[in-house]
Amino acid sequence: MPPLAAPSANGGIGGSAAGPIATEFVPYGEAPLAGSRLERLRALASALETQQFKGRIRVESYVGDFCLGGNASDGFSPADVNLPATRCDLVGNPFDDSLSVAQRQSVDFANFAATLRRRTGGDIQIEVVNGGRSQPVAYPEQDEKTTAGGWNMVAAQNNRVEFHVLPAS
């Protein structure tokens, strides 16, 4: 896990609504708010508690569109890396698209958010936002030279969770 952002001039962790202080990528088929994303949130919250921060941690999840093989009956998985991207059975993210709001976060994630709010007397709150299909990395052209592996490398960078620290005003 990469380090958190460096402390800002006022002693707090840097970051703002303009840019994330940390980004975690979500492998295809994993709930966005679970696993390493929960561990990143725990580390960030711990650092903020130590600094007696007051405000919100905004956790934004984004969906990447993968080149997939398979079908709706048997399920989809990332296509073979050498498959031409023009031959994907589906370009999208049916796993993420099928998740309800509650399924997007693990029980451990929801419990941690509630515990943090109680433990800090509401001084630190977690705000969860579904950012949709923002694409900081542009997908390649779907032509005969583009492979599923190349396409999915970009999709993996777009399938992410960003953490923003927003001090109370």
C-alpha positions in Angstrom: 0.0 0.0 0.0 1.5 3.4 -1.0 2.0 5.9 1.8 -0.7 8.5 2.5 -0.3 12.1 1.3 2.3 14.2 3.1 1.2 16.5 5.9 0.2 19.9 4.7 1.5 23.2 6.0 -1.1 23.3 8.8 0.0 19.8 10.0 -3.0 17.9 8.5 -3.0 15.4 5.8 -3.1 17.0 2.4 -6.0 16.5 -0.1 -9.1 18.3 -1.0 -12.3 18.1 -3.1 -10.1 18.8 -6.1 -8.0 15.7 -5.8 -7.7 12.5 -3.9 -5.1 11.9 -1.3 -5.1 8.2 -2.1 -6.4 5.9 -4.8 -7.0 2.1 -4.6 -7.7 0.0 -7.6 -10.5 -2.5 -7.6 -9.9 -5.9 -9.3 -12.8 -7.0 -11.6 -15.3 -9.0 -9.6 -14.6 -7.4 -6.1 -16.9 -5.2 -4.2 -15.4 -1.6 -4.3 -15.7 -0.9 -0.6 -14.0 -4.0 0.9 -10.5 -5.6 1.0 -7.5 -3.3 0.5 -9.9 -0.3 0.2 -11.1 -0.9 3.8 -7.5 -1.2 5.0 -6.6 2.1 3.3 -9.6 3.8 5.0 -8.5 2.4 8.4 -5.0 3.7 7.9 -6.2 7.1 6.8 -8.7 7.4 9.6 -6.1 6.4 12.2 -3.7 9.2 10.9 -6.5 11.7 11.0 -7.6 10.7 14.5 -4.0 11.2 15.7 -4.1 14.7 14.2 -7.5 15.4 15.9 -9.0 16.1 12.5 -12.6 17.2 12.2 -14.4 16.7 8.9 -15.3 14.1 6.4 -13.5 11.4 4.5 -15.2 11.2 1.1 -14.8 7.7 -0.4 -15.6 7.8 -4.1 -15.9 4.6 -6.2 -15.7 4.6 -10.0 -16.4 1.8 -12.5 -14.1 0.7 -15.2 -15.4 -1.1 -18.4 -13.6 -4.3 -19.0 -13.2 -6.5 -22.1 -15.0 -9.6 -21.0 -15.6 -13.1 -22.2 -18.6 -15.3 -21.2 -22.3 -14.7 -21.2 -25.1 -13.6 -18.9 -26.0 -17.2 -17.9 -22.6 -18.5 -17.0 -21.1 -15.1 -16.0 -18.3 -13.0 -17.4 -14.6 -12.7 -16.6 -11.8 -10.7 -18.1 -11.0 -12.0 -21.7 -7.8 -13.6 -22.6 -5.0 -11.0 -22.8 -4.2 -11.8 -26.4 -7.8 -11.7 -27.7 -8.4 -8.7 -30.0 -10.5 -6.2 -28.2 -12.9 -6.2 -31.1 -13.8 -9.8 -30.2 -14.9 -9.1 -26.5 -18.2 -10.8 -25.7 -19.0 -7.7 -23.7 -17.3 -4.4 -22.8 -18.6 -3.2 -19.5 -18.7 -4.2 -15.8 -21.8 -6.3 -15.2 -20.5 -7.4 -11.8 -20.4 -3.8 -10.5 -23.6 -2.8 -12.4 -25.5 -5.6 -10.6 -24.5 -4.5 -7.1 -27.1 -2.7 -4.9 -25.9 0.3 -2.8 -25.6 -2.0 0.2 -23.6 -4.6 -1.7 -21.0 -2.1 -2.9 -19.6 -2.1 0.7 -18.7 -5.0 2.9 -20.3 -5.4 6.3 -16.8 -4.6 7.8 -16.7 -1.3 5.8 -20.1 -0.2 7.1 -19.3 -1.3 10.6 -16.0 0.6 10.5 -17.7 3.8 9.3 -20.3 3.6 12.1 -17.6 2.8 14.8 -15.4 5.7 13.6 -18.3 8.1 13.8 -19.1 6.9 17.4 -15.5 6.8 18.5 -14.8 10.4 17.3 -18.1 11.8 18.6 -19.0 12.6 15.0 -15.8 14.6 14.4 -14.8 12.3 11.6 -17.5 11.0 9.2 -17.3 8.9 6.1 -19.2 9.9 3.1 -19.6 7.3 0.3 -20.2 8.5 -3.2 -20.7 6.5 -6.4 -18.7 8.4 -9.0 -20.0 6.3 -12.0 -17.8 5.8 -15.0 -15.3 8.6 -14.9 -12.2 7.9 -17.0 -9.0 9.5 -15.9 -7.2 7.1 -18.3 -8.6 7.1 -21.9 -9.5 3.7 -23.4 -7.6 2.7 -26.5 -9.3 2.6 -29.9 -11.1 -0.7 -30.4 -9.2 -1.8 -33.6 -7.5 -4.9 -34.8 -4.2 -3.9 -32.9 -5.8 -3.5 -29.5 -5.8 -6.6 -27.3 -8.1 -7.4 -24.4 -5.0 -7.2 -22.2 -4.3 -3.6 -23.3 -7.9 -2.6 -22.9 -8.2 -4.2 -19.5 -5.0 -2.5 -18.2 -6.8 0.8 -18.8 -10.1 -0.5 -17.3 -8.2 -1.6 -14.2 -7.0 2.0 -13.7 -10.5 3.4 -14.1 -12.0 0.8 -11.7 -11.0 2.5 -8.5 -11.8 4.1 -5.2 -10.5 7.5 -4.3 -10.2 9.0 -0.8 -10.6 12.7 -0.2 -10.2 14.5 3.1 -12.6 17.4 3.6 -12.0 19.5 6.8 -15.1 20.8 8.6 -15.8 24.4 7.7 
